[in-house]
Amino acid sequence: MNKGWIKKKPFRKSNGRKYRLKDIKLDESINYIFHTTNHLTAVVKGVNMDTFKANQWCANSYYVKEFESN
C-alpha cells in the first residue's frame, strides 16, 4: 500500500548525473521523501527535516504525495 505517495525518477543534470540533495530546487508547496543510499529524507515545505547530514548524497529516487481531488 503506497498511502498516496507516488515514486518518481531522480532529478538529473544535462550530462545524466544525479543531483545532490543540496542542489535540487524544490516547489515549497509540495512535500517530498527522497531515497538516498540506504536512507530516507523528508523535505517539508522546502525544509530538509532530517537530522542526518544527507545533503551531500545523491537522490536515487523520490516520492511526492498524490493530490486529492474535491
PDB file of N, CA, C, O and CB in Angstrom:
ATOM      1  N   MET A   1       0.846  -1.171   0.000  1.00  0.00           N
ATOM      2  CA  MET A   1       0.000   0.000   0.000  1.00  0.00           C
ATOM      3  C   MET A   1       0.896   1.239   0.000  1.00  0.00           C
ATOM      4  O   MET A   1       1.811   1.346   0.816  1.00  0.00           O
ATOM      5  CB  MET A   1      -0.965  -0.005   1.222  1.00  0.00           C
ATOM      6  N   ASN A   2       0.632   2.170  -0.913  1.00  0.00           N
ATOM      7  CA  ASN A   2       1.518   3.313  -1.070  1.00  0.00           C
ATOM      8  C   ASN A   2       1.083   4.550  -0.285  1.00  0.00           C
ATOM      9  O   ASN A   2       1.821   5.535  -0.256  1.00  0.00           O
ATOM     10  CB  ASN A   2       1.621   3.659  -2.511  1.00  0.00           C
ATOM     11  N   LYS A   3      -0.080   4.534   0.345  1.00  0.00           N
ATOM     12  CA  LYS A   3      -0.569   5.643   1.183  1.00  0.00           C
ATOM     13  C   LYS A   3      -0.629   6.973   0.435  1.00  0.00           C
ATOM     14  O   LYS A   3      -0.544   8.031   1.058  1.00  0.00           O
ATOM     15  CB  LYS A   3       0.318   5.796   2.405  1.00  0.00           C
ATOM     16  N   GLY A   4      -0.775   6.937  -0.896  1.00  0.00           N
ATOM     17  CA  GLY A   4      -0.903   8.148  -1.679  1.00  0.00           C
ATOM     18  C   GLY A   4       0.401   8.755  -2.164  1.00  0.00           C
ATOM     19  O   GLY A   4       0.380   9.820  -2.780  1.00  0.00           O
ATOM     20  N   TRP A   5       1.529   8.121  -1.910  1.00  0.00           N
ATOM     21  CA  TRP A   5       2.827   8.619  -2.358  1.00  0.00           C
ATOM     22  C   TRP A   5       3.156   7.998  -3.709  1.00  0.00           C
ATOM     23  O   TRP A   5       2.967   6.798  -3.908  1.00  0.00           O
ATOM     24  CB  TRP A   5       3.940   8.303  -1.318  1.00  0.00           C
ATOM     25  N   ILE A   6       3.649   8.813  -4.636  1.00  0.00           N
ATOM     26  CA  ILE A   6       3.987   8.352  -5.981  1.00  0.00           C
ATOM     27  C   ILE A   6       5.497   8.408  -6.159  1.00  0.00           C
ATOM     28  O   ILE A   6       6.118   9.443  -5.917  1.00  0.00           O
ATOM     29  CB  ILE A   6       3.271   9.206  -7.065  1.00  0.00           C
ATOM     30  N   LYS A   7       6.092   7.281  -6.589  1.00  0.00           N
ATOM     31  CA  LYS A   7       7.537   7.207  -6.793  1.00  0.00           C
ATOM     32  C   LYS A   7       7.907   7.838  -8.129  1.00  0.00           C
ATOM     33  O   LYS A   7       7.254   7.600  -9.145  1.00  0.00           O
ATOM     34  CB  LYS A   7       8.026   5.744  -6.734  1.00  0.00           C
ATOM     35  N   LYS A   8       8.973   8.651  -8.112  1.00  0.00           N
ATOM     36  CA  LYS A   8       9.458   9.343  -9.308  1.00  0.00           C
ATOM     37  C   LYS A   8      10.930   9.025  -9.533  1.00  0.00           C
ATOM     38  O   LYS A   8      11.648   8.644  -8.609  1.00  0.00           O
ATOM     39  CB  LYS A   8       9.250  10.871  -9.181  1.00  0.00           C
ATOM     40  N   LYS A   9      11.362   9.188 -10.779  1.00  0.00           N
ATOM     41  CA  LYS A   9      12.770   9.007 -11.113  1.00  0.00           C
ATOM     42  C   LYS A   9      13.573  10.188 -10.580  1.00  0.00           C
ATOM     43  O   LYS A   9      13.018  11.268 -10.381  1.00  0.00           O
ATOM     44  CB  LYS A   9      12.962   8.859 -12.645  1.00  0.00           C
ATOM     45  N   PRO A  10      14.882  10.000 -10.344  1.00  0.00           N
ATOM     46  CA  PRO A  10      15.688  11.082  -9.764  1.00  0.00           C
ATOM     47  C   PRO A  10      15.891  12.240 -10.732  1.00  0.00           C
ATOM     48  O   PRO A  10      15.845  12.073 -11.951  1.00  0.00           O
ATOM     49  CB  PRO A  10      17.038  10.547  -9.328  1.00  0.00           C
ATOM     50  N   PHE A  11      16.117  13.426 -10.153  1.00  0.00           N
ATOM     51  CA  PHE A  11      16.476  14.592 -10.948  1.00  0.00           C
ATOM     52  C   PHE A  11      17.864  14.351 -11.528  1.00  0.00           C
ATOM     53  O   PHE A  11      18.753  13.857 -10.835  1.00  0.00           O
ATOM     54  CB  PHE A  11      16.436  15.906 -10.093  1.00  0.00           C
ATOM     55  N   ARG A  12      18.048  14.699 -12.798  1.00  0.00           N
ATOM     56  CA  ARG A  12      19.353  14.505 -13.431  1.00  0.00           C
ATOM     57  C   ARG A  12      19.817  15.784 -14.122  1.00  0.00           C
ATOM     58  O   ARG A  12      19.016  16.585 -14.604  1.00  0.00           O
ATOM     59  CB  ARG A  12      19.294  13.348 -14.442  1.00  0.00           C
ATOM     60  N   LYS A  13      21.128  15.945 -14.153  1.00  0.00           N
ATOM     61  CA  LYS A  13      21.742  17.073 -14.854  1.00  0.00           C
ATOM     62  C   LYS A  13      21.739  16.764 -16.348  1.00  0.00           C
ATOM     63  O   LYS A  13      21.390  15.656 -16.755  1.00  0.00           O
ATOM     64  CB  LYS A  13      23.201  17.345 -14.337  1.00  0.00           C
ATOM     65  N   SER A  14      22.127  17.739 -17.160  1.00  0.00           N
ATOM     66  CA  SER A  14      22.148  17.547 -18.615  1.00  0.00           C
ATOM     67  C   SER A  14      23.135  16.461 -19.048  1.00  0.00           C
ATOM     68  O   SER A  14      22.975  15.865 -20.113  1.00  0.00           O
ATOM     69  CB  SER A  14      22.499  18.856 -19.304  1.00  0.00           C
ATOM     70  N   ASN A  15      24.153  16.205 -18.224  1.00  0.00           N
ATOM     71  CA  ASN A  15      25.127  15.162 -18.547  1.00  0.00           C
ATOM     72  C   ASN A  15      24.692  13.792 -18.024  1.00  0.00           C
ATOM     73  O   ASN A  15      25.445  12.825 -18.140  1.00  0.00           O
ATOM     74  CB  ASN A  15      26.490  15.526 -17.972  1.00  0.00           C
ATOM     75  N   GLY A  16      23.481  13.695 -17.444  1.00  0.00           N
ATOM     76  CA  GLY A  16      22.950  12.419 -16.977  1.00  0.00           C
ATOM     77  C   GLY A  16      23.253  12.082 -15.535  1.00  0.00           C
ATOM     78  O   GLY A  16      22.735  11.093 -15.015  1.00  0.00           O
ATOM     79  N   ARG A  17      24.072  12.871 -14.878  1.00  0.00           N
ATOM     80  CA  ARG A  17      24.416  12.599 -13.478  1.00  0.00           C
ATOM     81  C   ARG A  17      23.306  13.080 -12.553  1.00  0.00           C
ATOM     82  O   ARG A  17      22.596  14.036 -12.867  1.00  0.00           O
ATOM     83  CB  ARG A  17      25.751  13.275 -13.103  1.00  0.00           C
ATOM     84  N   LYS A  18      23.161  12.417 -11.419  1.00  0.00           N
ATOM     85  CA  LYS A  18      22.134  12.780 -10.446  1.00  0.00           C
ATOM     86  C   LYS A  18      22.563  14.013  -9.651  1.00  0.00           C
ATOM     87  O   LYS A  18      23.750  14.254  -9.429  1.00  0.00           O
ATOM     88  CB  LYS A  18      21.849  11.601  -9.495  1.00  0.00           C
ATOM     89  N   TYR A  19      21.560  14.783  -9.230  1.00  0.00           N
ATOM     90  CA  TYR A  19      21.808  15.939  -8.372  1.00  0.00           C
ATOM     91  C   TYR A  19      21.990  15.494  -6.924  1.00  0.00           C
ATOM     92  O   TYR A  19      21.419  14.490  -6.497  1.00  0.00           O
ATOM     93  CB  TYR A  19      20.654  16.955  -8.481  1.00  0.00           C
ATOM     94  N   ARG A  20      22.779  16.239  -6.187  1.00  0.00           N
ATOM     95  CA  ARG A  20      22.853  16.051  -4.743  1.00  0.00           C
ATOM     96  C   ARG A  20      21.646  16.758  -4.129  1.00  0.00           C
ATOM     97  O   ARG A  20      21.123  17.708  -4.711  1.00  0.00           O
ATOM     98  CB  ARG A  20      24.209  16.603  -4.153  1.00  0.00           C
ATOM     99  N   LEU A  21      21.208  16.308  -2.972  1.00  0.00           N
ATOM    100  CA  LEU A  21      20.030  16.891  -2.332  1.00  0.00           C
ATOM    101  C   LEU A  21      20.152  18.399  -2.142  1.00  0.00           C
ATOM    102  O   LEU A  21      19.172  19.125  -2.313  1.00  0.00           O
ATOM    103  CB  LEU A  21      19.793  16.230  -0.995  1.00  0.00           C
ATOM    104  N   LYS A  22      21.338  18.875  -1.793  1.00  0.00           N
ATOM    105  CA  LYS A  22      21.525  20.304  -1.538  1.00  0.00           C
ATOM    106  C   LYS A  22      21.380  21.145  -2.797  1.00  0.00           C
ATOM    107  O   LYS A  22      21.164  22.353  -2.691  1.00  0.00           O
ATOM    108  CB  LYS A  22      22.883  20.547  -0.924  1.00  0.00           C
ATOM    109  N   ASP A  23      21.492  20.556  -3.987  1.00  0.00           N
ATOM    110  CA  ASP A  23      21.449  21.296  -5.244  1.00  0.00           C
ATOM    111  C   ASP A  23      20.089  21.266  -5.935  1.00  0.00           C
ATOM    112  O   ASP A  23      19.911  21.917  -6.964  1.00  0.00           O
ATOM    113  CB  ASP A  23      22.480  20.754  -6.172  1.00  0.00           C
ATOM    114  N   ILE A  24      19.139  20.531  -5.395  1.00  0.00           N
ATOM    115  CA  ILE A  24      17.827  20.401  -6.023  1.00  0.00           C
ATOM    116  C   ILE A  24      16.938  21.574  -5.619  1.00  0.00           C
ATOM    117  O   ILE A  24      16.787  21.867  -4.434  1.00  0.00           O
ATOM    118  CB  ILE A  24      17.164  19.060  -5.635  1.00  0.00           C
ATOM    119  N   LYS A  25      16.359  22.234  -6.601  1.00  0.00           N
ATOM    120  CA  LYS A  25      15.405  23.326  -6.362  1.00  0.00           C
ATOM    121  C   LYS A  25      14.012  22.717  -6.298  1.00  0.00           C
ATOM    122  O   LYS A  25      13.565  22.091  -7.259  1.00  0.00           O
ATOM    123  CB  LYS A  25      15.489  24.435  -7.486  1.00  0.00           C
ATOM    124  N   LEU A  26      13.323  22.893  -5.173  1.00  0.00           N
ATOM    125  CA  LEU A  26      12.037  22.236  -4.945  1.00  0.00           C
ATOM    126  C   LEU A  26      10.893  23.224  -4.850  1.00  0.00           C
ATOM    127  O   LEU A  26      11.077  24.371  -4.442  1.00  0.00           O
ATOM    128  CB  LEU A  26      12.092  21.407  -3.688  1.00  0.00           C
ATOM    129  N   ASP A  27       9.719  22.771  -5.227  1.00  0.00           N
ATOM    130  CA  ASP A  27       8.491  23.537  -5.044  1.00  0.00           C
ATOM    131  C   ASP A  27       8.135  23.465  -3.563  1.00  0.00           C
ATOM    132  O   ASP A  27       7.944  22.373  -3.026  1.00  0.00           O
ATOM    133  CB  ASP A  27       7.317  22.989  -5.952  1.00  0.00           C
ATOM    134  N   GLU A  28       8.045  24.612  -2.899  1.00  0.00           N
ATOM    135  CA  GLU A  28       7.818  24.636  -1.450  1.00  0.00           C
ATOM    136  C   GLU A  28       6.400  24.265  -1.049  1.00  0.00           C
ATOM    137  O   GLU A  28       6.122  24.098   0.139  1.00  0.00           O
ATOM    138  CB  GLU A  28       8.136  25.992  -0.913  1.00  0.00           C
ATOM    139  N   SER A  29       5.499  24.133  -2.015  1.00  0.00           N
ATOM    140  CA  SER A  29       4.125  23.745  -1.683  1.00  0.00           C
ATOM    141  C   SER A  29       3.942  22.229  -1.694  1.00  0.00           C
ATOM    142  O   SER A  29       2.862  21.734  -1.373  1.00  0.00           O
ATOM    143  CB  SER A  29       3.147  24.388  -2.661  1.00  0.00           C
ATOM    144  N   ILE A  30       4.983  21.493  -2.059  1.00  0.00           N
ATOM    145  CA  ILE A  30       4.908  20.031  -2.155  1.00  0.00           C
ATOM    146  C   ILE A  30       5.852  19.408  -1.137  1.00  0.00           C
ATOM    147  O   ILE A  30       6.969  19.888  -0.947  1.00  0.00           O
ATOM    148  CB  ILE A  30       5.258  19.546  -3.591  1.00  0.00           C
ATOM    149  N   ASN A  31       5.405  18.335  -0.480  1.00  0.00           N
ATOM    150  CA  ASN A  31       6.255  17.573   0.433  1.00  0.00           C
ATOM    151  C   ASN A  31       6.899  16.429  -0.341  1.00  0.00           C
ATOM    152  O   ASN A  31       6.274  15.822  -1.210  1.00  0.00           O
ATOM    153  CB  ASN A  31       5.437  17.032   1.650  1.00  0.00           C
ATOM    154  N   TYR A  32       8.139  16.148  -0.018  1.00  0.00           N
ATOM    155  CA  TYR A  32       8.909  15.121  -0.716  1.00  0.00           C
ATOM    156  C   TYR A  32       9.506  14.142   0.283  1.00  0.00           C
ATOM    157  O   TYR A  32       9.750  14.479   1.441  1.00  0.00           O
ATOM    158  CB  TYR A  32      10.020  15.758  -1.570  1.00  0.00           C
ATOM    159  N   ILE A  33       9.736  12.923  -0.192  1.00  0.00           N
ATOM    160  CA  ILE A  33      10.561  11.943   0.509  1.00  0.00           C
ATOM    161  C   ILE A  33      11.613  11.506  -0.493  1.00  0.00           C
ATOM    162  O   ILE A  33      11.284  10.980  -1.556  1.00  0.00           O
ATOM    163  CB  ILE A  33       9.709  10.711   1.057  1.00  0.00           C
ATOM    164  N   PHE A  34      12.887  11.724  -0.157  1.00  0.00           N
ATOM    165  CA  PHE A  34      13.988  11.331  -1.033  1.00  0.00           C
ATOM    166  C   PHE A  34      14.617  10.052  -0.522  1.00  0.00           C
ATOM    167  O   PHE A  34      14.829   9.879   0.678  1.00  0.00           O
ATOM    168  CB  PHE A  34      15.044  12.449  -1.131  1.00  0.00           C
ATOM    169  N   HIS A  35      14.913   9.155  -1.460  1.00  0.00           N
ATOM    170  CA  HIS A  35      15.625   7.925  -1.133  1.00  0.00           C
ATOM    171  C   HIS A  35      17.062   8.094  -1.601  1.00  0.00           C
ATOM    172  O   HIS A  35      17.326   8.214  -2.798  1.00  0.00           O
ATOM    173  CB  HIS A  35      14.948   6.666  -1.794  1.00  0.00           C
ATOM    174  N   THR A  36      17.984   8.102  -0.652  1.00  0.00           N
ATOM    175  CA  THR A  36      19.408   8.127  -0.967  1.00  0.00           C
ATOM    176  C   THR A  36      19.941   6.732  -0.646  1.00  0.00           C
ATOM    177  O   THR A  36      19.152   5.822  -0.394  1.00  0.00           O
ATOM    178  CB  THR A  36      20.179   9.259  -0.154  1.00  0.00           C
ATOM    179  N   THR A  37      21.222   6.550  -0.650  1.00  0.00           N
ATOM    180  CA  THR A  37      21.794   5.237  -0.365  1.00  0.00           C
ATOM    181  C   THR A  37      21.448   4.800   1.055  1.00  0.00           C
ATOM    182  O   THR A  37      21.970   5.348   2.026  1.00  0.00           O
ATOM    183  CB  THR A  37      23.319   5.258  -0.561  1.00  0.00           C
ATOM    184  N   ASN A  38      20.573   3.821   1.167  1.00  0.00           N
ATOM    185  CA  ASN A  38      20.151   3.239   2.454  1.00  0.00           C
ATOM    186  C   ASN A  38      19.578   4.252   3.438  1.00  0.00           C
ATOM    187  O   ASN A  38      19.714   4.080   4.649  1.00  0.00           O
ATOM    188  CB  ASN A  38      21.315   2.548   3.098  1.00  0.00           C
ATOM    189  N   HIS A  39      18.935   5.312   2.931  1.00  0.00           N
ATOM    190  CA  HIS A  39      18.423   6.342   3.818  1.00  0.00           C
ATOM    191  C   HIS A  39      17.243   7.052   3.175  1.00  0.00           C
ATOM    192  O   HIS A  39      17.208   7.223   1.956  1.00  0.00           O
ATOM    193  CB  HIS A  39      19.523   7.345   4.174  1.00  0.00           C
ATOM    194  N   LEU A  40      16.277   7.466   3.986  1.00  0.00           N
ATOM    195  CA  LEU A  40      15.151   8.274   3.527  1.00  0.00           C
ATOM    196  C   LEU A  40      15.233   9.643   4.179  1.00  0.00           C
ATOM    197  O   LEU A  40      15.564   9.756   5.360  1.00  0.00           O
ATOM    198  CB  LEU A  40      13.794   7.587   3.851  1.00  0.00           C
ATOM    199  N   THR A  41      14.931  10.690   3.407  1.00  0.00           N
ATOM    200  CA  THR A  41      14.967  12.056   3.900  1.00  0.00           C
ATOM    201  C   THR A  41      13.661  12.745   3.541  1.00  0.00           C
ATOM    202  O   THR A  41      13.246  12.721   2.383  1.00  0.00           O
ATOM    203  CB  THR A  41      16.177  12.827   3.321  1.00  0.00           C
ATOM    204  N   ALA A  42      13.007  13.362   4.527  1.00  0.00           N
ATOM    205  CA  ALA A  42      11.771  14.108   4.286  1.00  0.00           C
ATOM    206  C   ALA A  42      12.083  15.581   4.092  1.00  0.00           C
ATOM    207  O   ALA A  42      12.884  16.162   4.824  1.00  0.00           O
ATOM    208  CB  ALA A  42      10.777  13.917   5.451  1.00  0.00           C
ATOM    209  N   VAL A  43      11.433  16.184   3.085  1.00  0.00           N
ATOM    210  CA  VAL A  43      11.538  17.619   2.847  1.00  0.00           C
ATOM    211  C   VAL A  43      10.114  18.175   2.896  1.00  0.00           C
ATOM    212  O   VAL A  43       9.282  17.864   2.044  1.00  0.00           O
ATOM    213  CB  VAL A  43      12.250  17.940   1.460  1.00  0.00           C
ATOM    214  N   VAL A  44       9.851  19.003   3.912  1.00  0.00           N
ATOM    215  CA  VAL A  44       8.518  19.559   4.141  1.00  0.00           C
ATOM    216  C   VAL A  44       8.574  21.064   3.911  1.00  0.00           C
ATOM    217  O   VAL A  44       9.314  21.781   4.584  1.00  0.00           O
ATOM    218  CB  VAL A  44       8.007  19.233   5.582  1.00  0.00           C
ATOM    219  N   LYS A  45       7.787  21.527   2.959  1.00  0.00           N
ATOM    220  CA  LYS A  45       7.720  22.953   2.605  1.00  0.00           C
ATOM    221  C   LYS A  45       9.103  23.527   2.318  1.00  0.00           C
ATOM    222  O   LYS A  45       9.416  24.645   2.726  1.00  0.00           O
ATOM    223  CB  LYS A  45       7.054  23.750   3.731  1.00  0.00           C
ATOM    224  N   GLY A  46       9.933  22.748   1.610  1.00  0.00           N
ATOM    225  CA  GLY A  46      11.259  23.208   1.215  1.00  0.00           C
ATOM    226  C   GLY A  46      12.328  23.075   2.273  1.00  0.00           C
ATOM    227  O   GLY A  46      13.476  23.449   2.031  1.00  0.00           O
ATOM    228  N   VAL A  47      11.982  22.545   3.460  1.00  0.00           N
ATOM    229  CA  VAL A  47      12.945  22.419   4.555  1.00  0.00           C
ATOM    230  C   VAL A  47      13.291  20.943   4.764  1.00  0.00           C
ATOM    231  O   VAL A  47      12.407  20.106   4.946  1.00  0.00           O
ATOM    232  CB  VAL A  47      12.377  23.042   5.867  1.00  0.00           C
ATOM    233  N   ASN A  48      14.580  20.642   4.735  1.00  0.00           N
ATOM    234  CA  ASN A  48      15.048  19.286   4.995  1.00  0.00           C
ATOM    235  C   ASN A  48      14.856  18.983   6.476  1.00  0.00           C
ATOM    236  O   ASN A  48      15.459  19.636   7.327  1.00  0.00           O
ATOM    237  CB  ASN A  48      16.541  19.114   4.577  1.00  0.00           C
ATOM    238  N   MET A  49      14.021  17.995   6.787  1.00  0.00           N
ATOM    239  CA  MET A  49      13.674  17.681   8.167  1.00  0.00           C
ATOM    240  C   MET A  49      14.576  16.601   8.782  1.00  0.00           C
ATOM    241  O   MET A  49      14.317  16.130   9.889  1.00  0.00           O
ATOM    242  CB  MET A  49      12.234  17.237   8.234  1.00  0.00           C
ATOM    243  N   ASP A  50      15.606  16.222   8.077  1.00  0.00           N
ATOM    244  CA  ASP A  50      16.480  15.132   8.514  1.00  0.00           C
ATOM    245  C   ASP A  50      17.535  15.632   9.499  1.00  0.00           C
ATOM    246  O   ASP A  50      18.116  16.700   9.307  1.00  0.00           O
ATOM    247  CB  ASP A  50      17.159  14.475   7.306  1.00  0.00           C
ATOM    248  N   THR A  51      17.774  14.865  10.538  1.00  0.00           N
ATOM    249  CA  THR A  51      18.832  15.203  11.484  1.00  0.00           C
ATOM    250  C   THR A  51      20.187  14.676  11.005  1.00  0.00           C
ATOM    251  O   THR A  51      21.232  15.089  11.508  1.00  0.00           O
ATOM    252  CB  THR A  51      18.504  14.637  12.873  1.00  0.00           C
ATOM    253  N   PHE A  52      20.164  13.775  10.044  1.00  0.00           N
ATOM    254  CA  PHE A  52      21.374  13.210   9.463  1.00  0.00           C
ATOM    255  C   PHE A  52      21.816  14.100   8.301  1.00  0.00           C
ATOM    256  O   PHE A  52      20.970  14.607   7.565  1.00  0.00           O
ATOM    257  CB  PHE A  52      21.138  11.739   8.988  1.00  0.00           C
ATOM    258  N   LYS A  53      23.093  14.296   8.126  1.00  0.00           N
ATOM    259  CA  LYS A  53      23.629  15.161   7.062  1.00  0.00           C
ATOM    260  C   LYS A  53      23.585  14.442   5.709  1.00  0.00           C
ATOM    261  O   LYS A  53      24.608  13.957   5.225  1.00  0.00           O
ATOM    262  CB  LYS A  53      25.086  15.591   7.391  1.00  0.00           C
ATOM    263  N   ALA A  54      22.402  14.378   5.107  1.00  0.00           N
ATOM    264  CA  ALA A  54      22.241  13.667   3.838  1.00  0.00           C
ATOM    265  C   ALA A  54      22.321  14.601   2.637  1.00  0.00           C
ATOM    266  O   ALA A  54      22.171  14.137   1.506  1.00  0.00           O
ATOM    267  CB  ALA A  54      20.919  12.931   3.822  1.00  0.00           C
ATOM    268  N   ASN A  55      22.550  15.895   2.834  1.00  0.00           N
ATOM    269  CA  ASN A  55      22.567  16.855   1.732  1.00  0.00           C
ATOM    270  C   ASN A  55      23.655  16.579   0.703  1.00  0.00           C
ATOM    271  O   ASN A  55      23.520  16.971  -0.456  1.00  0.00           O
ATOM    272  CB  ASN A  55      22.742  18.240   2.274  1.00  0.00           C
ATOM    273  N   GLN A  56      24.726  15.913   1.105  1.00  0.00           N
ATOM    274  CA  GLN A  56      25.822  15.627   0.184  1.00  0.00           C
ATOM    275  C   GLN A  56      25.544  14.396  -0.682  1.00  0.00           C
ATOM    276  O   GLN A  56      26.285  14.133  -1.630  1.00  0.00           O
ATOM    277  CB  GLN A  56      27.111  15.427   0.963  1.00  0.00           C
ATOM    278  N   TRP A  57      24.495  13.645  -0.373  1.00  0.00           N
ATOM    279  CA  TRP A  57      24.192  12.417  -1.095  1.00  0.00           C
ATOM    280  C   TRP A  57      23.306  12.685  -2.291  1.00  0.00           C
ATOM    281  O   TRP A  57      22.558  13.663  -2.310  1.00  0.00           O
ATOM    282  CB  TRP A  57      23.529  11.414  -0.176  1.00  0.00           C
ATOM    283  N   CYS A  58      23.387  11.824  -3.286  1.00  0.00           N
ATOM    284  CA  CYS A  58      22.541  11.934  -4.471  1.00  0.00           C
ATOM    285  C   CYS A  58      21.192  11.272  -4.209  1.00  0.00           C
ATOM    286  O   CYS A  58      21.100  10.266  -3.507  1.00  0.00           O
ATOM    287  CB  CYS A  58      23.229  11.292  -5.699  1.00  0.00           C
ATOM    288  N   ALA A  59      20.161  11.857  -4.784  1.00  0.00           N
ATOM    289  CA  ALA A  59      18.817  11.289  -4.664  1.00  0.00           C
ATOM    290  C   ALA A  59      18.670  10.188  -5.706  1.00  0.00           C
ATOM    291  O   ALA A  59      18.743  10.452  -6.906  1.00  0.00           O
ATOM    292  CB  ALA A  59      17.712  12.389  -4.846  1.00  0.00           C
ATOM    293  N   ASN A  60      18.462   8.948  -5.249  1.00  0.00           N
ATOM    294  CA  ASN A  60      18.279   7.826  -6.170  1.00  0.00           C
ATOM    295  C   ASN A  60      16.860   7.775  -6.719  1.00  0.00           C
ATOM    296  O   ASN A  60      16.649   7.359  -7.859  1.00  0.00           O
ATOM    297  CB  ASN A  60      18.610   6.513  -5.475  1.00  0.00           C
ATOM    298  N   SER A  61      15.904   8.187  -5.930  1.00  0.00           N
ATOM    299  CA  SER A  61      14.511   8.331  -6.343  1.00  0.00           C
ATOM    300  C   SER A  61      13.833   9.227  -5.319  1.00  0.00           C
ATOM    301  O   SER A  61      14.414   9.550  -4.282  1.00  0.00           O
ATOM    302  CB  SER A  61      13.786   6.935  -6.460  1.00  0.00           C
ATOM    303  N   TYR A  62      12.603   9.627  -5.614  1.00  0.00           N
ATOM    304  CA  TYR A  62      11.882  10.448  -4.655  1.00  0.00           C
ATOM    305  C   TYR A  62      10.398  10.172  -4.773  1.00  0.00           C
ATOM    306  O   TYR A  62       9.931   9.613  -5.766  1.00  0.00           O
ATOM    307  CB  TYR A  62      12.178  11.942  -4.872  1.00  0.00           C
ATOM    308  N   TYR A  63       9.663  10.569  -3.749  1.00  0.00           N
ATOM    309  CA  TYR A  63       8.221  10.351  -3.690  1.00  0.00           C
ATOM    310  C   TYR A  63       7.524  11.692  -3.462  1.00  0.00           C
ATOM    311  O   TYR A  63       8.017  12.544  -2.723  1.00  0.00           O
ATOM    312  CB  TYR A  63       7.854   9.334  -2.565  1.00  0.00           C
ATOM    313  N   VAL A  64       6.381  11.861  -4.102  1.00  0.00           N
ATOM    314  CA  VAL A  64       5.550  13.040  -3.867  1.00  0.00           C
ATOM    315  C   VAL A  64       4.159  12.556  -3.476  1.00  0.00           C
ATOM    316  O   VAL A  64       3.724  11.483  -3.893  1.00  0.00           O
ATOM    317  CB  VAL A  64       5.496  13.974  -5.135  1.00  0.00           C
ATOM    318  N   LYS A  65       3.477  13.347  -2.684  1.00  0.00           N
ATOM    319  CA  LYS A  65       2.145  12.990  -2.214  1.00  0.00           C
ATOM    320  C   LYS A  65       1.141  13.240  -3.328  1.00  0.00           C
ATOM    321  O   LYS A  65       1.133  14.304  -3.947  1.00  0.00           O
ATOM    322  CB  LYS A  65       1.769  13.792  -0.943  1.00  0.00           C
ATOM    323  N   GLU A  66       0.301  12.254  -3.572  1.00  0.00           N
ATOM    324  CA  GLU A  66      -0.743  12.352  -4.582  1.00  0.00           C
ATOM    325  C   GLU A  66      -1.764  13.394  -4.148  1.00  0.00           C
ATOM    326  O   GLU A  66      -2.200  13.394  -2.997  1.00  0.00           O
ATOM    327  CB  GLU A  66      -1.421  10.980  -4.814  1.00  0.00           C
ATOM    328  N   PHE A  67      -2.146  14.272  -5.054  1.00  0.00           N
ATOM    329  CA  PHE A  67      -3.127  15.314  -4.724  1.00  0.00           C
ATOM    330  C   PHE A  67      -4.524  14.716  -4.687  1.00  0.00           C
ATOM    331  O   PHE A  67      -4.885  13.879  -5.514  1.00  0.00           O
ATOM    332  CB  PHE A  67      -3.067  16.476  -5.746  1.00  0.00           C
ATOM    333  N   GLU A  68      -5.303  15.167  -3.703  1.00  0.00           N
ATOM    334  CA  GLU A  68      -6.686  14.733  -3.605  1.00  0.00           C
ATOM    335  C   GLU A  68      -7.559  15.686  -4.384  1.00  0.00           C
ATOM    336  O   GLU A  68      -7.430  16.903  -4.252  1.00  0.00           O
ATOM    337  CB  GLU A  68      -7.143  14.650  -2.140  1.00  0.00           C
ATOM    338  N   SER A  69      -8.455  15.138  -5.205  1.00  0.00           N
ATOM    339  CA  SER A  69      -9.363  15.995  -5.958  1.00  0.00           C
ATOM    340  C   SER A  69     -10.700  16.081  -5.237  1.00  0.00           C
ATOM    341  O   SER A  69     -11.229  15.071  -4.772  1.00  0.00           O
ATOM    342  CB  SER A  69      -9.554  15.466  -7.398  1.00  0.00           C
ATOM    343  N   ASN A  70     -11.242  17.288  -5.146  1.00  0.00           N
ATOM    344  CA  ASN A  70     -12.515  17.500  -4.444  1.00  0.00           C
ATOM    345  C   ASN A  70     -13.647  17.503  -5.427  1.00  0.00           C
ATOM    346  O   ASN A  70     -14.803  17.667  -5.036  1.00  0.00           O
ATOM    347  CB  ASN A  70     -12.503  18.811  -3.651  1.00  0.00           C
TER     348      ASN A  70
END
